[in-house]
Every structure is written in C-alpha cells, then in structure tokens.
Amino acid sequence: MQFQVTALEFDFDDALYPITEEEMDDVYEDYIGTFWEADDGDDLVEEITGASGWCIKSIDYRHILN
C-alpha cells in the first residue's frame, strides 16, 4: 500500500547532542509530504524510523488508493 505523510513528530529528546530548531525543521522537511510503500500504519512508522534514524512520537498519513 502507498501512504503519504501529512504530519509527523519525531522524538528528538534522545539525541546524542543538542539538536537545533533549524536541524529539526530540516528533518521534518525531508519527511512531511513524502510517499511511502508499507504494509500498514505500523510498518510505515518502522520504515520512516529506519530511514530517518529517529523514533516517531506521532504520525498522520493518508492511504493512497491506486
């Protein structure tokens, strides 16, 4: 299934170094609005976590119908 990320909140609290607001914004820009292939919502979270290296606190997405 294909999904589009519409909103996302990463867990930056566990960062190894202090991350700036600008760095956070850059990460969000890389993922909000993107399209992903995943089996379901849980798999989508795993895919984005693996790609970004950040855990996800919350996510909103829409399922793209073919």
N, C-alpha and C positions, 0 to 999 in steps of 0.2 A: 504494500500500500504506500501511497505517497502522501506526505504531510508537509504543511507549510507552518513554520514557527511564526506566531503572531506576537507573542510576548514571552519574556524569559527573565528569570532571576537566578544568577549564579551565586554560590556560596563562596565569597571571597574572604571569609573570616579565617580560613585555614591556610592562607597564603604564607609561604616561607619568608616573604619580605613584604613590607608595606606596599600596597598597590595604590597608585594614584587614581583619582576620579577620571582623568583622561585615559589611563590604561583600561579602566573598567568600561568606559564608553567605547573604546576601540574593540574590546572583546564582544560587547553587545552588538555593535555594528556588523561584526563578522557572522552573527547567527540569526538575528531577527530578520524575518522575511525570507529566509532560506528554505529550500525544499529538500526533503529527506525521504529515502526509502527505508521503511521499517515495518515490522510485523504488526505492531500495535503501539499504543502510547508509552508503555514501559520500555519497549525496545527503542523507541525514539529517544527517550531520556538516556538510555545506555549508549546509543550511537553518538549523541551530542557530547555526553560526558567524556567518552573516549576520544573524540576529535578535539575537544577544547582543553581537556585536562582539568576542568573544573566541575565540581558537583553542582547539581541543579536544585535550587530551593523550590522553585515553581516554574511551570511552563503552561502556556496556552498555545494551541495549534488548531489548524483546521485540516480535515481529511480531504484530499483532492480526489475527486471521482474521475475516472477515465472515461 
